[in-house]
Each structure stands twice: as structure tokens, then as C-alpha cells.
Amino acid sequence: PLRRVLLILPFGTPLGGVYKERTKDAARLSEFNGKMLLVSWEWSYVQTPYIIAIWILVASVAKILFHFSQRFTTVVPESCMLILLGLVLGGIVLLTSKKQLYQLEPGLFFLFLLPTIVGDAGYFMPARLFFDNLGAILLYAVVGTLWNAFCTGFCLYGVKLLGIIDQKVQAGLMEFLLFGALISAVDPVAVLAVFEEVHVNETLFIIVFGESLLNDAVTVVLYKVYMSFVEVGPENVQTADYFKGVASFLIVSIGGTMVGLIFAALLAFITRFTKKVRIIEPLLVFLMVYLAYLTAELFSLSAILSMTFCGIGCNKYVEANISQKSRTTVKYTMKTLASIAETIIFIFLGISAVDKSKWAWDTGLISCTLIFIFVFRALGVVMQTWVLNWFRLVPLDKIDQVVMSYGGLRGAVAFALVVLLDAERVPAKDYFVATTIIVVFFTVMFQGLTIKPLVNWLKVPRATNRKPTINEEIHERAFDHCLTAVEDIAGLNGYHHWRDKWEQFDKNYLSKLLLRKSVYRKSELWEVYQKINIRDAISVIDQGGNVLTSARLSLPSMASRASFPEVTNVTNYLRENGSGVCLDLQVIDNVPGAKVEEESETHHFLAGNLYKPRRRYQSHYSRHFMTVGDHERQDREIFQRNMKSRMETHSNGCFLSLLQRRGSDVKEQDLNDKPRRNVSWQDKDPVVVTVESEDEKGEHLEPEKEEDVGITFVARKVPDTPKERPKSVPAGLEVCQSPSVAPPSPTCSERNLPWKGGIGTLPVCVSMEATKIIPIDLQQAWNQSISSLESLASPPGPVEPLHPRVSALSRLGGQRPVSYSGSGVSGSGFGSRGAGSIVAQGIARFEFPPGGEEKEEEEGALSDQEQELQPLVSSSVRPPAPSPPGPGSRAEEEPLCVPEEPGHSAPSWQ
Amino acid sequence: MGSTNSTLSKIPNVEELMQETGFTPAHIVRLYDRFEALDKEKTGHLRPQDFGAINRLAMNPIGDRIIGAFFSPGQETVDFHSFVRILAHFRPADKKRPKDPSMPEPVNSRTSKLKYPPLVFSLISVAFQLYDQDKDGKISRAELLQVLRSMLEMQVTEEQLESIADRTIQEADLDKDDAISFEEFRKSLEKVNIDHKMSIRFLR
């Protein structure tokens, strides 16, 4: 019965036979001649990739399962569970095939699994933190590892002489030193796996983790040197060989670093020129970082060092050069690969242990090794820290030392190295392998399990998962300058002095060489500023309506802000001065009326139900351009320009002649709708929504137009505090948001309720080849965010009668930026009818020559009053408008439009 | 050690100074040498021009502000004692006496007890003064803009500068007076370990 169960794993056995069967492949063809098989069993053909894929699948599923129970995973680190799972799987395989088929192959490990993890670690290494602590890291990595290796090796030898280790273990001093070298290095994979869950403070983490990466050079050199010593025999080792060892260490470490840096520079340089081929940017990053690793291996330099420094070195420039989407892709892919590699490593570690050939147990050796590595690690840390604290600005205290000692985890690197040993030259290999497995398991499982309680118990300062605020960014920059100046005044050539020199050099030469021109001109602080804004915007959207509908909205980066109303002055001020675009996140203060809610509810319902069928129009596929064809790009540009100018006009509140821009506006608006959806949502990219929450100027839209930038929302504060702002001043954006239906002017409703505005666009989109629609899975989230935005609107106010014409126009133009995004999903709600009507209008107006923009201004002027008037949106479709005429006007128009729907409308602007 | 002692003997009240600032004799000697080197005319006082002569300082975007911090209002010169006392603010906290981060700087707590009027109260107020050039206890938008402008140089447009400044003020401004008071400044940095970020190591 057991047997039958195990047949589920039929691919277990044939691994060894793959190659033999491969050769039969040729014969296979001839076998079949004569008879035609509809289905044939091609196992041998797909076997290798199949097995690999299955293992990855197993690893992924295992990961998913472990994370089912929150409580469980907080106690037991994932690495422990994976090793246990590996043990179980290994047991199953062993039972079925009598022989362990799988183990962590050193080749596989060093060439594929390790690079993915190290690459990720290097690329995302917090560079500033790393270099701030470089001294400590180097000390621990070099001196600490040497100390551990020698002490462990010598002491094991001594213990052997004392007879505690069994005579079966045939090893001399060199063998023990070799073993000490490979067992003493702290392992990056294990450290990462365990420390990531513990969240100790950054300094502590970077020191332990940096050490685990940089000690690779020491390990590699020691390993090689001892191997050669073992090969020639200890008696033939000459003094010169020791010096060669030292020289070799310098070459391996410095050479590795140089290779990494060269590749970093190359990579950064190449990404300068990928503007037209964004799609290969992520690939380039992976390739070059991996090549740095392989090249270092090629010259037998320290590959981990090479890759780490390649990552650290290129990150700044590459991130600045590549597009936002590429950045996201790189990040996700790296994290995915690293996480899967880590999972596989731990599972295979578990599996490798279940192997009869490895069960060469010697209690003395194992217990002594465990004791020694622990004791010497602790001793080493204490001594080095003592020395280090003489020089460190921020001394490492006792608690830090305990965690550092305890965090000295051994892992897969040691295992892979010990498996690589040549059993003929190192007769005790089996004992060493067994001991290594035990040591790895002990450190990963026992220490991994207990380090969390220990950290809690010691009250080790934790990492705060807090993103810096703009204030901190600015002030810290100022501090850096300040300290540099103080060092200069005091005549010290200290750390800040050199850092400043480096920054000057970087700015004057490196960045010029490695950064795109467009990027080079950008200031980092400005980038930071935008990032913070984006973060705010995203979090606002993430939180959906909850935050927005409530009277207060607190952006994460503005912890101090108590409530919005008070903030308004700044915003008002800005908005009066500035010509920025504003998507006003803060109109929130206006309590959304019931009507809005009703409306939006209906809208969501309809959107959810009606839109999907349109997906069938989605036909655009290109392997080379992810999102944006020329067409789309153009559209987007138009969109942005349009948006910007529109917003400007809003805020300026000047009345321009209606006719001037009307036509173009309509057209642009409609076209724009589409690209937006495609671009940001379709790809599930983190949307680049630069919501400059309140104080934004729209100008920066322009510089950023690079196609990958995504769409920029610019939110501006709405001045709704009457005291501060006279009503007469056009409330630029509020207009948009206030759902209003003035009898003659449908304007507001369109502007406010995204879907209304969006309606016009739909037909167009459909007809265009590139039409994409928000993926279903995103729709809900999208709806939420939309609704939240909608709910912002609607300040009550007196309705101002508009001229019918104006209103019609404004309706067309009135879409808000928000609504664009919304329209994709939401447009469907009001569906074809509404859409048709608007489109029809659009067409009609379109004939009027130039420019639709003016209406904006009109809106702007009118809007503040209007919006106040109209609490909620009334629309043709649904709710009775607050002001009776609203629906009426709409209704009139509708019949007209309906017939014209998509087919008709599309051509007009395409 | 002989030269150390001879140098020390040239400095009046050196014991007091060392006790006050926590510098070791070696530090003091080193700083004294530096002081003398800066003091080209051997007047025993440094004038702003003397600081201006430091090349790298001239390249520092906020160098002039730092120089300004050495001169208490109304004074044209700074003598060695003040020089050392100000530098002492940037000395890392005493290792032997692990300091509660909420406590004020050791230097300043000591300083305030001594007869010399405290020029600055703590690191954070040093930092604050970098911005608050008119010493009205508030960082106004214009002051912030100035600092930003000098730090960012040509890299951003004026509009970008302004929006950064606005955002910054908005973020920190609790009482909505469109300026950052000292208290607000302190609050905005309370999550930052300012002692770590604002100290330098004085080599011997």
C-alpha cells in the first residue's frame, strides 16, 4: 500500500537515468514509425526541467502552507519548517528508492541558488548603512572568521589528540583546520532567513549580515589554501606557502570586489541607453549582476564579494536610469528568485541529511564542534567589539554582542563546501559532512527558534519599519553637510570628510558618466520628495474610502498633522499661487451626501457587473512593448499636457474664450482615458500616482514625461475654508470633485463622478486596438479607491445657472484626473448610454475648431459656486438630482447620443 | 607627551575647559594646533574670514551657516575656548556614561552650569540654528527655502524647491503658523537618533 502511495512521485527514481534515457530519444522516433500515436508518454524528454519545476512548485507550496497560520510562523522560523519538510521528503524518497537521489549539489548551489540570494542581498543592500558600518563589518568578517577558523581547527585537533574524538575519524591538523575553515563562516542564507523574521535594529542586522557576505573571501581562501596543503601533505608545506596564502587572500578579496565594481559600472553605463528598449532593463540587471558572480568564479575570486559589490555599486545609478516598471520588475523578480532559492536550499538541506552515506556519526566530533564554534564565536565577538568600540561612534553594547554571537548561524555554504571535499584526500569526509549537517541544523533550527525569544527578552532595539519623512530627509542631509564642515573646521580628515569627497567625486564624474542626462539633473531630494508623495497617495488609495470618507485623513508621512481643516491655509495659499494640478485629497472634510453614496454604490455595482464583457476587445499584444505603443504614449502625453494645462487654468481661474480649445480638449480627454488604464493598472505595477498631496504644483509633470513614469496625479489642497478664501476665487480643483448637477450644466457631475466623465471615452477605447481594461482582480480595489476619491467631493453650495452651452462643454471637459482612472471600471456602470451621450456631445463640439481648454476655466470660475450648490451627483441614469433640472437636461441629451455610440464616436478622434 | 604638556600650558584654564568639554588633553592639543593654524594673524581670536579660508568649507553648501554658528550674536570673533566648546557639541556622547537619549547633551548640561553662557543648548538646537538664520525661533518658509536652495544647488527648479519646502513645513507644522518652531523641529526629528547622526569622531 505504501508503495502505491509513493507512486505519486514517479519522477523520483529516474533522475539518475535521465541521461541514459536521453540517448534513447533518437531511437524513440524510429520506434514510432509505422504507427501514429495520438498520445505518447514522453517522460524522458521533459524529465529534467519537469523535476526542477516540480521542486520549485513544492517549495512554493510549502511556503504558502507555512504562512497559513500566523501564530505558527511567528514562533517557528520558516527555515526550520523547510528543513523539517526536507527531512520528511527525503525520508519518502529514501523509502521509495532505497537510495537518496537528491541532495544539495554544490554545483547547483554555488552556480544558481546562492547567486540569486546574494544578488538580491547586494542589490538591495542599504548602501549608506553598509558603508557607515563597513569598518565593523570588515573586522568581523576577516579577523572574526580567521579567529573562528583557526581556533576551531586547532582545538578540534587538540581534542582529537586527547582522544575525545574517535580514532575512526582519520584527520590530522590540516584536515581539522580545513574543517574549521569551512564550518566557521557565518552563512548569509541562514542569517538572512532568520534575521529577516527577527527584525533587530538595522545596525545590528547590517553588521551580522554584512559579515556573512564579506567573510566569503576568507572562507574561500582558507578553504583553497588548506585543500592545497592537504593535497601536498602537511609536511611539504613551506613557509612561502603561508605567504602565498596571505597574498591569495588579498587577490581573492580585492579582485572579487574590483570585478564586482567593474560590472556595476558597466551595468550602470548600459542602462543609460535603454530608453527605447525598456523591456530589457530588468534582464540586463540580472545578467550583469550574475555575470559579475560568474566572472569572479571564473578567476576563482570571491564570487560573493563580487556580486555584493556589484549590487551595491550599481544600485544607485541603475535605479535612477531604469524605468519605474523595470524597477518594480527587478525588485519582484529578485525577491521571488531569492525567496525560492532560499526555500529550495533549506528543503534540500533537509533532504540531504536523509542519506545513509552521510550517517558517519561521531559524538565527540559533533559535540566538540558545536561547543567550539559557539564559544569561539562569542569570544571573538566580545574581543573584537571591545577593540571596535574604541573607534566606533556608537558603541556596540552587551546586548548587541549577545545577539551577534548568537546570530552566527552556519548554513548551506558550509554544507556545500564540505560536500565538495575529496573523499580520497580527506578520509574523514563523511564525519565532517555529518558534523556539518548537525551544526547547520542546530544553528538554523535551535538558534533560529530561540533567537526571537532571546531578542525579546533582551529587549534588543528593533527595527522600525518607518519610512523617513521629508523633514528627516532634509535635515539629515543638512547634518551631513554640517558634520563635514565641522570636521573641516576642526581639521580632521574623518569619515564625513571622506564621504563628502566621495560624494563630490560621484557628483562630478561618476554620476555624469553613469546617469542619463535627464536623470542627472534631477535632485535626489526631489526624488525622495516624490516618493514620499507617491507613498502617501498609494496609502490613501489603499485605505480606500475609510480614511477618505472620514472627516480626517492622515497621511503616514504627516504624523503630526492632526486634522485637515487646519491645514488648509497652506494649501490655499499654494493653490492660489501655484498653477498646480490638484486632485484634492482633502476635500474630505465635506461630508458626502447620501446621494453620493448611493450613486457610487450603484456605480460600483454596475461597474462590477457590466464592464467585464468588454474585455473581449482587449486584443493588443506585443512582446516588445509592455504597455505603450507609440499611439498610447502619444495619448498619454496629450493627457498629461492636457491635464496640466487644465489644472493650471483651473487654479488661475481665468476665463478664456470657450471656443479656443474646446475641441481639442474633448478629444484629448477621451483618448487619455485609455492609456491611463492600460498603463498603470493593467500591469499591476504600483501605480505611480504622484499625489502631491496638497501643495503641489503641476509643473513637474512635464519633466517627468518619460513614458515609463506613469501617471502623475497631482493633488492640491482645496481651499474650502471660506474664511481664508473668498468664494469668488475659483476653487480650482474642487470643482472637479464636487458632484453637482446644475440643470443646464451637467458639468459638475461629470467632473465629480469619474464614471460620468469617463463614459465618453469608453466607446473610443473599445475601438482602439490597444484597449485594455482593468483586470478583474484589480477592479475591486480600484473601485474602492475611486469611491474614496469620489467621496471627497461635494461641497454644498449655491448652484449657479450656467449657460447651456457652457455646461455642455464643461461636461465634456470636466473629467477629473481621478476620473480617468476610474472610468475604466466605472464607466461601464453607466454604461453605453451615458457614454454614448457624452461621446455624441464630444463629437458635436469637436467640430468647433481649436481648443477645449477654455471650458476648464469656465468651470473653474463657475465651479466653486456650483459645486457647493450641488451636493451630489445626479446623473442621467440614476439618482434624482438635487436640482431638478439636472436630470432633465441629461435626459434630453441622451436619446441623441445613444444611437451614435461607439462605432460612430471612435473614428472621430482617432 | 612633553609637547602636549607644553602646549597645554599655553592655554589658560585648560583644566576647566577639558572638564567642561570632555576632550582629552590630546584632543585639546590637536584642536589648539588647528586653532593656531586657522588664526593666521595670531590674534588669539578667529574671525569669519579665517574660517572662510578653509577651502573645503567654501565648497560646503551650508558652510557659511556653520561658521555663523561659531559666532554668538554681536560678536565678531571667537576665542579658543568658545571654539572648543562648540566643537564639543559634536563629540559623541560619553561611552562610559551611557546616556539616556532623552537627556540633554552632556556638554550642554554641563555648559549651562558653568559661567560661560551656553551658546547652543544641544545638538538639535545647533541643527535648528542652521536653518533659523534670523534667530526668531522659527524656521520660516523663506529660511527653509534658502537652505534647500543651497543644498540642492542647480538640480531643481524653483518651483520644485518651493513645493518641497511647502511640504516640509506642512509636515512639521503643528500649530499651522506656516513656520517650523523649535518644538516642531524637535518633534519632526524625534524618531532620528540625532546623537548618532550629529557626532563625529575626534581622532587623537
Interface residues (C-beta under 8 A of the other chain):
Chain A: N389 F391 L393 V394 P395 D397 T464 R466 T469 I470 N471 E472 I474 H475 E476 R477 A478 F479 H481 C482 L483 T484 A485 V486 E487 D488 I489 A490 G491 L492 G494 Y495 H496 H497 D500 Q504 R521 K522 S523 L525 W526 Y529 I532 N533 S557 M558 S560 R561 A562 E566 V567 N569 V570 T571 Y573 L574 G578 G580 E692 S693 E694 D695 E696 K697 E699 H700
Chain B: R30 L31 D33 R34 A37 L38 F51 I54 R56 L57 M59 N60 P61 I62 G63 R65 I66 I67 F70 L87 F90 P92 K95 P98 V126 A127 L130 Y131 V147 L148 M151 L152 Q155 V156 T157 E159 Q160 E162 S163 I164 D166 R167 T168 I169 Q170 E171 A172 D173 L174 K176 D178 E184 K187 S188 L189 K191 V192 I194 H196 K197 M198 S199 I200 R201 F202 L203
